[in-house]
Amino acid sequence: MTHRDILNQIRLAFPQPVSDTIHDSYFVHSIMRALDQVDALKTHLPFLGSIIHGDFEAAKLTQLPDTMSSVETVTKELVGYLEGMTIFGHPRTQQNVVAPTTIPSLIGVLLASLHNPNLAWDEFSRLVALAEVEVTAMTSQLIGYDPQKSSGVFTFGGTGTTLYGVKIGLEKACPDTITDGTPENALVFVSDTGHYCAANITGWLGIGTKNLITIPSITENEIDLEVLETELRKALTDGKKIACIITTLGTTDAFGLDNLLKITAMRNSLVEEYQLDYHPHIHADAVIGWAWSVFNDYDFEKNPLEFRPRTVRALAGACRRIQHLHLADSVGIDFHKTGFAPYISSIVLVRDKADLDLLKRSPEQMPYLYHFGQYRPGMYTLETSRAGTGPLAALANLRLFGVEGLRAILGHIVEMTQLLREHLDGREGTTVLNRGNFGTVTLFRVYPVGVDTFEIQQQEFEDVTYKDSLIANNAYNQDIFQYVNSEAMEGRGVFISTTDCYRHTSYGEPIVALKSYILSPFVDEEDVKTVVEKVLEAREAIGESAAN
Ligand SMILES: *Cc1c(COP(=O)(O)O)cnc(C)c1O
């Protein structure tokens, strides 16, 4: 074959640049065939096809093929890579904070990939850039920022949103780090239930993980305000700079919510007292919790959506803290978590758009870009190319759901979570650990038959003489987890997960917990009942041996 023959084949593998109805339908049909093949992998089980463990050694030997393939062959091969994937929307999947994705958000990703807008500059993204601004406006308003003053950019995940917060804060506390480098006296604060990305960020920014001060949390999994204040004072007395206080609104494992109202007040009074020439930046890592903002102005008394009383209480309990999000200087939001969009769809909002100017490069550093146009986020974003997929997926879901839809879907999964807790509380062998947290994640622990669950929890958590019991029951809960998930694998029951360290005991041992994370709108009461039944069945099946 000459290169011309091959080129003809190649051209068929691209959407046609000029309308060609026959080829256009071939394109649509190719996508449909791919989706059909994926659907054919669905069974009653909560994963696609069967779970095959990948041969990573063999994968290292993969070679680039010598010759061309076809759209059909490659499609079939690609579909094969989905074999064994968890169906996150399945009612029997309650594993982690991974969202099932809506059809409009998938179409958003497809469209943004199809014509490949680059959000660095509106010259390269036209109206897709507008989607970013619209999402910024909608979410600003939702959390209580003034959309005229705020700004926002999509970035590479929740980690990226916190990175922006810390970098802006660093620049406020220690001006010109972008040119001069990071000084050694900059500190960042986060609670011990905050996300580990804080360690990545301080490491990668050159602040150093040793300058990340981890503040303990109280039993509600929120930052201990007294210790925070002591540590902030100590830092200021020692002549250190506070680059950022990372607050977490919705911790990953337990949905703990830091008290932004008190933390911002604390910051403000320290600024006065120590006569600081900067305001220590407060970032809210609300990548999970942001969505609860839709309930800020819900009429909990009238309860027009008719949630159960326990649900109303849980929603109101979350809003007590979420309603203060607007007090933070920057906020991270993941649409790929509680916004039901595909990865990656994360936005960082800043209350004051001038904050983003702190990150700006000078035009001389980018001579070939940004000469004209109205929208040039590429002048301050960390990324150069930025995909349109995140903004279009987020916009799709915000438009699809509206306030009403978000309330209904969140309310439902909170309702299912509350039902699960009710069922767990109703049994003597199980105990809910994060009772004071109102999200859709439930941490619970199971105890062997014959153990007094009313006392054991407190004893194990606070009394070092119960250390052996704690360790034995940690292992016991891991066994329960194995049992429940191997049953789920066979189509009997629900996939749940565990955490190796829900918290530490007062004497420093990690506490293992079972975890149910409900994010699927398809979960119903029978699915949460099944979780409890399976856990109790596991307790019967393995209780005796592990207890001793
Ligand atoms: C998931 C998570 C992150 C990290 O977000 P990615 O989108 O995975 O980068 C940060 N903080 C919290 C609280 C999270 O739950």
The ligand as an ORCA input file, in Angstrom:
! r2SCAN-3c Opt
* xyz 0 1
  C     -11.544     13.541     46.822
  C     -11.073     14.617     47.706
  C      -9.992     15.425     47.351
  C      -9.174     15.157     46.137
  O      -9.937     15.414     45.012
  P      -9.564     14.804     43.591
  O     -10.647     15.305     42.728
  O      -9.561     13.323     43.765
  O      -8.220     15.343     43.237
  C      -9.670     16.488     48.177
  N     -10.362     16.722     49.303
  C     -11.394     15.948     49.686
  C     -12.117     16.268     50.965
  C     -11.780     14.861     48.903
  O     -12.783     14.076     49.292
*
